Amino acid sequence: MKSFNTEQEHPAAESGDIYAESNPTKNMDDDGREKRTGTWLTASAHIITAVIGSGVLSLSWAIAQLGWIAGLLILVIFSFITYFTSTMLADCYRAPDPVTGKRNYTYMDVVRAYLGGRKVQLCGVAQYGNLIGITVGYTITASISLVAIGKANCFHDKGHHADCTLSSYPYMAAFGIIQIILSQIPNFHKLSFLSIMAAVMSFTYATIGIGLAMATVAGGKVGKTNMTGTVVGVDVTATQKIWRSFQAVGDIAFAYAYATVLIEIQDTLKSSPAENKSMKRASLVGVSTTTFFYILCGCFGYAAFGNKAPGDFLTDFGFYEPFWLIDFANACIAFHLIGAYQVFAQPIFQFVEKRCNRNWPDNKFITYEYSVNIHFLGKFNISIFRLVWRTAYVVITTVVAMIFPFFNAILGLIGAASFWPLTVYFPVEMHIAQTKVKKYSPRWIGLKVMCWVCLIVSLLAAAGSIAGLISSVKTYKPFRTIHDVQVEHPNLTKVETELELVADVEIELELGADVEVVTELEAEMVVQFWQDWKLEIGEFAE
């Protein structure tokens, strides 16, 4: 099996550096590369773009599973853990000294410099597996938001109970076409404008969501809430309470994670002031900002919807009116994901292109770039290899998103697998190696305890994701989702909730739940569902 190891000696290895080499008059940094111009402000934009996703609108669901006390406490704890470990990782950008040491361009380079061995390969699998998964997940999420725009208009015109089924596949294809064009941006250094636009979109739809929830609460339409969240026997079964609580803790923990791209972001910063100082400031701004929005969205969303909080109160229609504002918010989500896709895809592009440049330095198809003048954009460098490979990557991720519309459940599992090593374990171990923390000292023990606690959280979240994945697979058919079935069976719209209940109960029994956990009311609903709708939905019900 080929190693993930990469080399740093070839300055043209990173896409976009070839042009810098052909222009010796340009100012260079201490590593011979084109002078970096990023600041803590652009780094903050990158972080916010990476961290504040549409998942911010699902935090009310997470708090509904955990309750006021545990939900808010976990939000604050993981914001601190994320900022704390990000400062450790920022100090490792240069080695061995955090200010004057040699630059490390990728997360894998950092792990190689401080830890080495098989841990480099583990880092590569965790980082790039997570990045690939995120790009597929963002394709699905963007299409859901675009579909929600059409549905919102339909519900406004025909009523909230109308059949407003829309296929998400055309929107996935459109999103992919846009990404093919944007993927030709040479490298991370050129993404600042896109990240700033995406960050603005994040603030916009999060603010709209908060505003709608606040208006609902102010209007007296307050949902039923509890200090401990959903109530067993009323809102959920005992097994559901456990699995969903695990999933909620994981959702909150993963909502802050941006370690997968932290080093790549830091590599865009100019060297004065020191990169680690600027990155720590950017991390503080980014994490503080996201925590502020997370608490507002989570708390007001839970107050508005109570224990019945939807997974996403914009795309799942927690609100129907004003429909034009819902449309605008969902458009902002789609625009944000356009930029966020590139933030997570660029490290993948750089990794592959760097290896190809190293392995075939004399191959003109791989290394040569053509300079083209484009109206309104000026001179642009086009690499045929970059055009072909990046286009192929976007096409593949788009097709995967179409085949597996429940991929976000898989993404939860990928997030659980990558959160602990990338956000906690590697930063802590490299900090210990860099600062030579004495073994069994109070600081060493504290860092190790934090690592073990976060590992347990990741394992529990993985268990919750697996339970959700089983539910999704039960009704899965390639290129055919429940929304497609609704087109053939419009009446199925009335029983989506019952269908979900059937799947949940079956999962509980398969996972070893006590039959008594399934309440008499739930059993009656399941039996009634099969009796009333078996003939209606035909083969799908079977």
N, C-alpha and C positions, 0 to 999 in steps of 0.2 A: 504493500500500500504506500502510495506517495506521501511524503511528509508535508506538513503545512508550513515548514520553515521557509522563510523568505530572507533575502539579503538586502542590506541597506546601501551597499557600496556603489551601485549603479544609479547615478543621479537621474538618468532618463527613464528609470523604471516606472515611475508614476506617470500616468497619462497627463499630458499637459506640460511636463518638464522638458520634453524635447524642444518645444518652442523656446523655452527659457534658455536652453543651451545654445540655440542658434542666434541668440541676441546677447552677446557678451557685454554690451554696453548697459544692460539693465543692472540695477542694483541687486546684489546677491546677499543672502543670509550667510551665517557662519558655516552652513553645511553645503554651500555652493548652489543652493536652489534659489529660485526667484524670491525676492524679498517679500515676506509675509506682511499683510496690512490689517489683519483682523484685530478687533478690540474686544474688551469685555462686553460691550453692547451687542456686537454681532454674535459673540459667543452665547450671550443670554438669549438672543433670538433663536439660535440653533437649538438650545436646550428647551426653550418653551415649545418650539415646533415639535421637538421629539417627544416631550413629556405630556403636554396638554393635548390629548387626542379626544375623539368623540366619546371616549370612555368616561370623561368627566361627567357626562350626563347620565351615566349608569351608577354613579356613586350613591344616589338615593336608594337604589335597589340594594347595594352592599350594606348600607347603614340599616335598611329595613331588616336584613337578615341578622344583624348583630345587635341592634338597639342603640339608643343614644349614648350610653356609657362606653361600651366596648368599641362601637363604630368610631366615635371621635377620638378616643384614646389611641386606637390603632393608626388612624390617619396621622396624628401628631408624631407618634413613635417612629413610623416609617419615613416621615419627612426628615426627621433628625438623622436616622440611620443612613438614608440616601445622601444627605449633605455631608455627613461625617466621612463616609467611605469615598465620596467623590473628591474630597480634599486630599485624602491619602493617594488616590490614583493620580490626581493632578501633580503631586510632588514627584511622581515616578516617570513623568514625560521625559525628563533628562536623567541620565545615569552616568556615574554614581551620584553626582551632586545635582540637586533639584534645580539649580540656577545656572551652573556653568558646565554641567556634564554633556554627554553626547545625546543628541535628539533621538527619540524613538517615534517612528511615524504611525505605527498602528498598535493596537492593544497587544497583539501577538509579539511585536517587537519589545514591548515593555516587559511582558512576562518572560521572554527569552533573556532579557538583560538582567533581571533580578532573581528569577527562579530556575529557568532552563528545564532541560529534560522533557519528560512526557507531558508536563504541565502545559507546554507550548501547544502541543496537539490538542489537549483537552480544551484549552482556551479557544483555539480555532474552530473546533466542532461546535462549542457552545455559542460563540459570537456569530459566526456566519450562518449557522442553522437558525438562530433567532432572527437574524436580519432577513434571511430569505422568507421565513414564516411571516414576518411583519409585512413585507411587501405584498405577499399574497392576501393577507388579512385586510390590508388597506384597500386593495382592489374591491373586495367584497363590501367593506364598510362604506366606501364612496358610492357604490352602486345602490346600497340600501338607502342612503340619504337622497340620492337623485330620484329613486322610485317614490320615496316619501313625498317629494314635491308634487309629483303627478297625483298621488293618492289624496294629498291635502286639498288640491283643487277639485278632485272628483267628489270627496266628501262634502265640500262646501256647496257644490252644485246639486248633488243628488241625495244628500243626507248622510248621517254618520253610519247608517247600517247598510249602505249601498254596496254592491259588489264592485270594488275598485281595484281589481287585480291587475298588476302590471308585471311584465317580465323584467328581470334585472340584467339579463344578458346583453342587450344593446348598450346599456350604460357601462357595463364592464368593458365592452369593446371600445367605447368612446374614451373611457379612462385610460385604457392601454395605449390608444393612439396618441393621446396627449403625453403619456410617459415616454413613448418612443422618441418624441421630439425633444422633450426636456432632458432625456438621458444623454443627449449629445453634449451637454455641458461638461467640459473636460474633467473637472475635479471639484473637490469640496470647497476649494478656495473661491470658486466662482458662484457659490450658492447663496451668498449673503442676501441678495435682493429677494430671492425666492423664500428664504427662511423668514425674513422680516414680514413679507406679505402673508405667509402662513401663520405667523405669530399673531398678526392683527386679526386674521380670521378666527383664530382660537379665542381671543378675547371677546370677539363679537358674538359668536354663537353661545359661548359660556355665559356672557352677560344677558343675552336674550333668554336663555334657559332659567337663569336666576331670577330675572325680572318677571317671567311668567309664573314661576313658582311663588314668588313674593306676592304677586297680584292675587293668586288663588288663595293664599293664606289670609291676606288682608280682606278678601271678600267673604271670609267665614267658611270657605269650603276646605276644612281641615280634615286630613285623613286620621284614622285611628293609629296612634303610635304607642310604643311601649319602651320602657327602659331597657328591656332585653330583646326587643325586636319582635319578629313574627312569633305567633303563639301556636304551640303544638296542639293539634286537635281542632284548631279553629282556622288558622291560615295554612298550615302545613302539617305533614305527618312528622313523627319523631325522626325518621330516617332522612326526610327532606331537610329538616332543620339542621341536622349534622352536616350533610353534604353541602348544602347551600352556604352554611356558615364558613366551612373550609374554603369554598370558592370565593366568598366575599372577602375573606382575609387575604387570599392570593390576589384578587383584583386590586385591592388597595395597595398592597406591597408592590405589585408590578406597575401600577399606575405612575410611580415615581422613577422607575428605572430608566436611565439613559447612559449607563456605563458602556454599552455596546458601541457608542459613537463618541464618548468623551475624549479619547486621545486624538481621534481624527479632527474633532472640533478644536482642541487645543493646538493642533499642528497648523491651524490657520492664523494664530495670534502672532503679532509682532513681538520681538524679543525685548522691547523696552516699553513699559515695565516688564519684569520677568514673567514668563508665560504662566508659571504656576500661581503667581499672585493674581494675574488677570483672570485665570480660570476659576480660582476660588471665589473671586468676587462675582463672576458670572454665575457660578453654581448657587451662591447665596441668593442672588436676585431671582434666578430661575426657580429654585425650590421654594423660596418664600412666596413668589407669585402664584405658583401652582397650588401650594397649600391653601392660600387665601381663597382661590377659586374652588378648590375641592371642598373646603368646609362649607362655603356658601351654597354650592350646588347640592352637596350631599344633605345638608341640614334643611334647607328650604324645600328641596325635592321630597325629602322624607316627611316633612311637616305637611306638605300639600297632598301627598298621595298615601301616606301612612304605610301600613304593612302590605298594601297592594301596589307599591311603587313599581312601575314598569322598568324593564331592562334599560331603556333609553327613552326619556320622556319627550323627545322630539320625533324620532323615527318610529317609536311604538305608539304614538298618538296618545300620550298623556294629556296633550292639549290639541284641540281641533281649531280653535279660533284665537286671535285673528289669523286666518289661513295664510294671508300674504306674509305675515311675520314668520310663521312656521316655514314657509317656502324660503324666505331669505336666510333663516338660520341654517336650514339644511343645505342651501347653496354654499354658505360659509364653511360648513363641515367638508363638503366636497372640495372646495378650493384649498382648505387647509391640508387635506390628505394628498392633494397633488404635490404640494411642497414637501410634506412629511415623507412621502414615498421616496423622493430623491435624497433626503437626509439619510435614510436608512439604506438606500441602494448604492450610493456612492462608495462606501467602504468595500462592498462586494465587487464593484467595477474595478476599483483600484487594486484589489488583491489579485484578481485574475490577470489584469493587464500588466501588473508588475512582474508576475511570474512568467508570463509570455515574453516580455521584454528581456528578462534575465536568461531564459532558456533559448530564445532565438533572436539574439541581438542584431543579426545581419539580415533578417527577413524583412524586406521593405513593406510587405503587406501589413506587418505588425507594427513596425516602428515609424514608417513614413507618414507625415502629415501634409495635407495640401492647404495652402492659404487661399481663402476665398473671400471676396468682398461681397457682403450682403447689405442691401439697402436698409438704411435706418439702424443697422446693427454694427456696421463697420467690418473690419477684418476678422474672419473667423477661421480657425484651424480645424480641418476635418480629417479624421483618420478613418480609412475604410474598415480596418479591423474593429475600431471602436463602434462604428456605425453598425456593422454586421452583428458583433457579439452582444452589444447592449440591446439591439432590437430583438435578437433571439431571446434574451433573458426576459424582457418585458412580455413578449408573446407567450413564453412558457408559463410565467407566473399568472398571466391573464387566463390562460386555458385551465390551469390548475384551479383557479378561483371559480371558474364556470363548472368544472367537474365536481368540486367539493364545496357546495355553497354553505356547508356547516363548518368550514375550515376554521372559523373563529373559535370553535370548541377545541380544535386541535392546537390552535395558537395558544390557548390557555395552558395546555400541557407543555408546549415548547417554552412558554414563559416561565413556568414552574421549574423546568429543567435548567434554564439558563440564568435565572435570577440569582440563585445562591452563588455559583462560581464567579460570575462576572461582576455583580454588584457588591458582594460581601467577601467571599473567600480570597480571591486574588488580590484585591486592594489591601486587605488586612495582612496577608502573608508577605506581600511586597513591602508594606510599611514596616513590618517586623524586621525584614532583611535589611532594608535601607537604614533604619534608625538603630538597628542592633538592640531591640528590646530584649531585656534579660528574661530567660525562660523562668516561668513560675512567679514572676514579679506581679504585683497587683494589676499593672497595665496589661501584661501578657494574658493574665487570667480573664480580665474583663473583655479583651478582644476575642478570646477564644469562646467565651460564653455567648457573646453576640453572634459569632459564627454558627454555633450549634443551634441557637434559638431560630435564626433565619433559615437554617437547613430544615428544621422541623416544620416551619411555616411553608417552605417550598414543597415538602413531602405531602403535607395536608392539602395544599392547594392542588397538587397533582392528582390526589385522590378525588377531590371534588370535580376536577376537569374530566377525569375518566368517567365519572358517573354521568356528567352532562353529555359526554361523547357517546356513551351507550344509548342515551335517549335520542340523539340525533341520528345515529346509524339505523335505528329501528324503522324510520320512515324514509330512508335514503334511496334515491335512484339517480344515476348519473344524468345530468342535464334535465332533471325533473324534480322539482321541489314541491312542497305543499301548496305553493302559490300557483304552480302549473295545474295542480289537481283542481284548484278552485275554479279555473276557467271551465273545466268540464263539468264540475259539480258545484254550482254557485251556492247551494244550500250549506256546503261545508263551512262557509264563513261563520255560521251560527255555532258550530261545535268545535272550533279550534281549541277552546279551553278544555272541553271534555277530552279531546284527543290527547292533549298534553297530560291530562290527569291519568289517562289510561297508560301512557308510556311511563310516567313517574311511578305508578303503583306496580307495574310489571318489573321495573328496575329494582324497587324496594324488595320484592319477593326474590328476585334473582340474586341480590346481594345479601340475602340471608335475614331480611327483616322479619320480625314476628308478625304473623298474620293479624294479630290483634291490633297492630299499629294502624292498619288500614281501617279507618272508622266505618261504621255502618252506613253513614251518609255517603262516603266515597264509594263503597261497594255498590250501593243502589245506583249511584250516578254511572258507574262503569257498566253495570248490567243494562240500564236504560239506554245508554249510548249504543251498545252493540245491537240491541233489539230495534231501535228506531232508525239506525243509520247503516246497518250492514248491507241492506239491499241498495241503498242510495249511493254508497261509495264503492260498491262492487269489489273488484280485485284489490283496490287500495286497502280496504278494510281487512281483507284476508291476510 
